[in-house]
């Protein structure tokens, strides 16, 4: 099988057979075709048999009339009673389609002296030698077959061989009537059946499609509810479902509840771990109060431990929150709260934070994470700017695009990479841990986003953050 054929089969499987609705429609269509075609063939065959039966009855009556009119002399000569012969005028009209005849057969069953209806005129007989032999082998039985008359019109023929008293050889009697009308009626019925059955099939397919559409409605509602849960508009599957779907909905709600419980327990454990580790480290830093080499070494290692504990605990908390289904946070209020706080802290700079946030911007995550992300960027910009900074938030392709610009000294391309590394500080004279931008980078990646530093149109640094947007 060629690669193109395989591709087509894969497309058919994905588009049709992999879908429940596609399978139901396909199987229903195939079964409907089988049933409808079978019914059409059955009805057509039944009608054909009935018309043949009617023709056979008419022929049998004519054969019986011909038999009643047949007699023979003591010397074996055929004698016909003219008063008993068929009196239908069509037997007298040339090539009318109604024919009869008597065939005197010799010992070898060859025809000697035929007596034919006037309607045959000088046309050939609608019989073969094999048919005559077959009738002779079953004397008295009527045989039927289809043939063409001298005018090449379809006819139905009946043949019987009889043996009269005082005769050693049989006499074959045949009658034939035109079957063109029966064939036309059969063809007309077949065409009507095709039209009616086609309409029935179309109606059945429409009804099947309607039933499937409504039958699968609960599954579509589940999908819509799951989208609402993912986007934060709902926390559980809601609504009433059919008895077949209800157990699945209950199980899914239990899974969602369990997921929420697991996240809450993880948060609790992380908080407990933070207290359990930070308190001993704080004690070590306080106890190492001397100014000797050993105390300084203990202080440095304790500070390093503090930074690592703080970093990884915050990262664990963020990772747990990022896995929560349905979390969503409005961006504009969060940005405004952080901006107001920074303007108060940096009052000495006469700091002005410009805010340009799309009103429809909603973060697909928890508020604490958004505060950490935007807060670190704004805090870093406020620290280095002269007096001006701007926050811009837009929605592009179901993502939040955040720009934080400042008018500070800026960073060289090589310095930007260093600034986003954990624990790296480009200016040791400024307070801080060197974790802010690294937290932004790692947390944005946990949410499937990205974080980069570029040149700002204000002359300083532009922080470019991409996060998932809630619908």
Number of C-alpha atoms within 10 A of each C-alpha: 5 6 8 9 10 11 11 11 12 14 13 13 14 12 12 16 17 13 12 12 16 17 15 16 18 14 13 16 18 12 12 17 15 12 13 17 16 12 14 17 14 12 15 18 14 12 17 18 12 12 18 17 12 13 22 21 13 15 23 21 14 22 23 16 14 21 22 13 16 20 15 14 12 10 8 14 12 18 11 17 11 10 8 13 17 19 10 9 10 17 22 17 16 17 21 18 24 25 28 26 20 23 21 20 20 14 9 8 17 13 16 10 12 15 14 19 20 18 19 24 14 11 12 11 16 20 16 8 11 9 14 22 15 15 20 22 10 13 15 15 14 19 18 19 14 16 17 19 24 16 13 10 14 20 23 23 28 27 26 27 28 18 14 16 13 12 15 12 19 20 25 25 27 27 28 30 24 22 22 14 11 18 15 11 15 17 14 12 16 18 13 12 17 15 12 13 17 15 12 14 18 14 12 15 16 12 12 16 17 11 12 16 13 12 13 12 13 18 13 13 15 19 13 13 19 21 15 19 18 19 21 21 16 16 19 21 19 14 11 10 16 9 8 9 13 14 12 13 18 14 11 16 16 13 13 18 14 12 15 16 12 14 19 15 13 16 18 13 13 18 14 11 13 16 11 11 14 17 12 12 19 15 11 17 19 12 12 18 12 11 9 9 9 11 16 15 13 16 21 14 15 21 17 15 15 17 18 15 17 16 17 14 17 19 16 15 19 23 17 18 22 20 15 20 22 20 21 22 20 19 23 18 12 16 21 16 12 17 25 12 11 19 17 12 13 15 11 9 15 13 19 18 23 15 16 15 18 14 13 15 21 21 24 27 26 18 17 14 22 23 16 17 21 22 21 19 23 23 16 17 26 26 17 17 21 17 20 19 26 19 22 16 22 18 19 11 8 13 19 23 20 21 21 24 30 29 21 20 13 21 18 12 11 8 13 16 13 15 19 22 17 19 18 17 18 12 9 10 7 10 9 12 14 19 20 23 24 20 22 24 19 21 24 22 14 18 19 12 17 18 19 15 23 17 17 19 11 17 15 22 25 26 22 19 22 22 26 22 24 23 17
